[in-house]
Amino acid sequence: MRRSILVVENDPMSRRLAERVLTAGGYDVACVGDAETALESARTRKPDLVLMDVRLPGMDGLEATRRLLADPATADVAVAALSAQAFDEDVRSAMDAGCVDYLTKPIGARELLERVSEIIGGSGRRKGSR
């Protein structure tokens, strides 16, 4: 079974790029552009990982992360923050919200695949499984 990723990114070009890279890496990928849709999609799809843009229209990505992790239906989903900001304070805020990693944009294809693999493992396998 392929591992699934929900990409939450408000920039359409960045969404398409992430989708292409992750799909080519063997992941099942869904993309949305706002937090409200992300929360709905996460409940329905139960992804292994949510790549959450911090700056989203309406509700920001950190509030969406807190809500996602507070919902029993999605509490066990791993969330990694995506942001163009790389200050210590930003990273701390993301980790305080419950993110397991903080990816700084722009991020190259190889690094994105490596970081995703570190978080959830490769396509079709749970991290640490044989």
C-alpha positions in Angstrom: 0.0 0.0 0.0 1.4 3.4 -1.0 1.9 6.0 1.7 -0.4 9.0 1.4 0.4 12.7 1.7 -1.9 15.7 1.8 -0.2 18.8 0.6 -1.7 22.0 1.9 -0.3 24.9 -0.1 -2.0 28.1 -1.2 0.3 28.7 -4.2 -1.0 26.7 -7.2 2.5 26.4 -8.8 4.1 25.1 -5.6 1.2 22.7 -5.1 1.6 21.2 -8.6 5.4 21.0 -8.1 5.1 19.2 -4.8 2.4 16.9 -6.3 4.7 15.9 -9.2 7.7 15.3 -7.0 5.9 13.3 -4.4 3.9 11.3 -7.0 7.2 10.5 -8.9 8.6 9.4 -5.5 5.9 6.7 -5.2 3.4 8.5 -2.9 -0.3 8.9 -3.2 -0.8 12.7 -3.2 -3.8 15.0 -2.7 -3.4 18.7 -2.7 -5.6 21.5 -1.3 -5.2 25.3 -1.1 -6.7 26.3 2.3 -6.9 25.1 5.9 -10.6 24.4 6.0 -10.4 22.1 3.0 -7.3 20.5 4.5 -9.2 19.6 7.7 -12.0 18.0 5.7 -9.7 16.2 3.4 -7.6 14.8 6.3 -10.7 13.4 8.0 -11.8 11.7 4.8 -8.4 10.5 3.5 -6.5 9.8 6.7 -3.1 10.6 5.1 0.2 9.4 6.6 1.6 13.0 6.4 0.2 16.5 6.0 2.7 19.0 4.5 1.1 22.2 5.9 2.0 25.6 4.5 2.1 28.0 7.5 0.7 31.0 5.6 -2.7 30.2 4.3 -5.8 32.3 3.4 -8.2 32.4 6.3 -7.1 30.1 9.0 -3.3 29.8 9.1 -1.5 26.5 8.9 -0.5 26.4 12.6 -4.1 26.8 13.8 -5.1 24.1 11.3 -2.4 21.8 12.7 -3.6 22.3 16.2 -7.2 21.5 15.1 -6.1 18.5 13.1 -4.2 17.1 16.0 -7.0 17.8 18.5 -9.5 15.9 16.4 -9.6 12.2 17.5 -10.1 11.2 13.8 -6.8 12.8 12.7 -4.8 13.0 15.9 -2.3 10.4 14.8 -1.5 12.1 11.4 2.1 13.5 11.1 2.2 17.1 10.2 5.3 18.9 8.8 5.3 22.7 8.4 6.2 24.3 5.1 7.3 27.9 5.2 9.5 30.5 3.6 10.4 31.7 7.1 13.3 30.1 8.7 13.7 32.0 12.0 14.1 30.0 15.2 10.8 31.6 16.5 8.9 30.3 13.5 10.3 26.8 13.9 9.5 26.8 17.6 5.9 28.0 16.9 5.4 25.1 14.4 6.8 22.5 16.9 4.6 23.9 19.7 1.6 23.5 17.4 2.5 19.8 17.0 4.5 19.7 13.8 7.1 16.9 13.6 9.3 18.7 11.1 9.8 22.2 9.5 10.6 22.4 5.8 11.9 25.7 4.5 10.8 26.8 1.0 12.0 26.7 -1.6 12.9 23.1 -1.1 14.5 20.9 -3.8 12.9 17.7 -5.0 15.6 15.5 -3.6 15.5 17.1 -0.1 11.7 17.0 -0.1 11.7 13.3 -0.8 14.4 12.6 1.7 12.6 14.6 4.5 9.3 12.9 3.7 11.0 9.5 3.8 12.5 10.4 7.2 9.1 11.3 8.6 6.9 8.4 7.2 9.2 6.1 5.4 9.3 5.2 1.7 6.4 4.5 -0.6 4.5 1.3 0.3 6.4 0.7 3.5 6.1 1.9 7.1 9.3 3.4 8.4 11.3 0.6 9.9 9.3 -2.2 8.3 11.0 -4.8 6.1 
